[in-house]
Amino acid sequence: MRVPRILTVILAGGAGGRLGSLTDHRAKPAIPVAGSYNLIDISLSNLHNSGFGDVWIVEQYKPQSLNDQLVSGRPWDLDRTQGGLRVLPPFQGGGGEGFAQGNADALYRQADYIREFDPDLVLVLSADHLYRLDYRDVVEAHQESGAALTMVTTRINNNPGDHGVVEVSGGLVTGFDYKPKNPKTDLVAAEIFLYETDVLLKALDTLVQRDGQLEDYGDQLIPYLVETEKVVEYRLPGYWRDMGTPRSYHQAHQDLIDGRGLDFDDPGWPILSASPRRLPAYVGPDGVAVRSLLSPGARVEGTVRRSVLSAGTVVEAGAEVDNCVLLDGVVVRSGARIANLIVDSTTVIGAGRELDGAELDPENGVAVVGRDSKVDPPSS
């Protein structure tokens, strides 16, 4: 079987509004994860390990925060003269100019570039999830099926209605409902789509002519293809976690601590990153770290339990941190006690301050403390 020419398009322009203050200062794919990585590292590492070398990233919201992590694609061997990484910001002049109104619209705005590149297949990814996948397996299954579109699917236990819900029969996708109030199944689209290029471009043109404006893929594009073309599923083996809310972001880190999350330490499938090198983490003579992940540059003089500490975090003597995710540069002063929190970068929790995210947000059981905050102790 002929090896197809494959173009990967990562749609990385969304604002990630459900994450609240975590995306006030950064694009969603630039969010730190697992202490030493960023969310974009997952997709790019899967591509690197799968041997996919033509990768376009479509940006829109706060692109500089993402560009700081990409460094021309060097960690993933994408800094090439021919092919490699191509970053596509919004632009003016010519077809497709302006800001996209959703991820399908963002894809349509690159249609002329896709035609010029002339791939056989277009692999479209989001940068919102934790998972491991050899995309070569998806391509092989797609070619064997003769489908116009192969969508990667997974079953989830909680809130399938937050995603595109998929109905299948014998591997054939028979129904697709985008973020329904009453989902019929727990099978959802993992936001990994492999299209026949000509089918994709024709569908985008048809829908623009029909509707005048494209929005998200689940609103028009996928339902249209399910109705008019052969669409099949590829069931994702193993772990998948959406990172779209503070609760799911926090849970992904608890999964890591419990050994049920994504394996970041498999030498056969490395997760690569542009994170700067730091000294190893330090635990002081009276420091305690129990069932926690400490990133390079972290310093623990107090007590840390079931938490993830990013680079450069400091937990002073007498401070207690329970069930938290601390992003880079966070300082927890002496005597402070915090629990069930996601604390954004360079925030300082004042001496003696007590905060529990389960009390601040009982519905979700976790709360976010915004970037660069100064959480002072209560007045005496």
Steps between C-alpha positions, in 0.01 A plus 500: 500500500634842401613719787269803497612859533361622830458854628427552869307810605486578872218740582647696790317831481217461750482718810427211740247708690381213722842496666438844645805694611739225385455632146484871583871535418573205272359292218347173613768284330765695695357398838758318716431134564671236715736759644759507222296502178238697309182368347623551142786259575258206498380539142845588369664207678238257367572635151876471548474145629268411210746638246274779370711791378262752337323686779305825487381675814209742460520773765268778605462568874813634675741342249819627662448276803489201267786614277721521808452124540540401136857628439464428126417136571853404600420257786281295263742506203272737307750784441563408137573677174238289321180412684507501878309749713299784353317746726190665351372811680192700394570728204358772279494502122357226281260216564480371855607826663388603848419317821338157494158450660570140595731210423326403174520862388869503595552196277310659211721809518800279421330330204708676234823404676383140529424487127844638425668242724292227332502223764315173460374512859451776756535409867324761714577517871407711797760578765262456791552143617734253664539175309751278324433391143704373209333684214643247254248250634217742424629550145524126442146441627372791292651369178368150561148631563471716189334771710484871427561575868635303792428647842677379810255419779516414868257416778480730801329464836415861573312761299506360145263785414795738523637341181392375161300184573539221244272211403658207317398170345771254405762775496291725274400834649120523473435806713676804641354747751711795611482575872145367550302558818395134506778291345395163360836332561822546695708475181651835401724642232856541629546798264740310274372490142660354187344631177536421134618840379264537207199405713597747772551794265182429306299475823637829633413679175153347490422597859619857453277532194209346690535674837711806426716449809675204662537463876622196695554164329216343695243756392515439125802317359489164679118461489508578127766239430323237712188558289668508159821293518642184650629587847661241726635499852842405630469412868776657706684246713592616848479828683330818375424808707343825388672800662222749439395585858682559830343184636622281212841669504536429871375143459756433225774581750343279765497222240873552453563475872292182523681339207184496284585797278702553187846345516743789456801280573488230234839498319331331205251785464661811649307818571730773373497863608679831467496554876827653628736284699505558876676355800334192650224550755613553859334372818640663813593325826152558644319483168253223423364399159248215495357354175591815311677601180777757540634671189859620454560819693227432758596551864316339791573603859143435623254216438358399162243225451338372179607806304687597185762775530622668183844648440618761747224452756585554866322356804648664807554338839175447688283534189266218397386420146237229445345381174621803302657583166753784532617656175846648444636748748227465764610573857312368804618692804571357843192389692264515203265206446345441159298213357312410180637792301654572163735791568610683187852620429700733728224530758598549864287342774561712807630371833230343713233511226254210481316420175300193398371478145231253606352774719549775243330296225302213656342399168832418335708430809791706368569871447751707303719776641592734215844583370723753681258515794608608846284306744571680824435356844185616682526821700557448867 
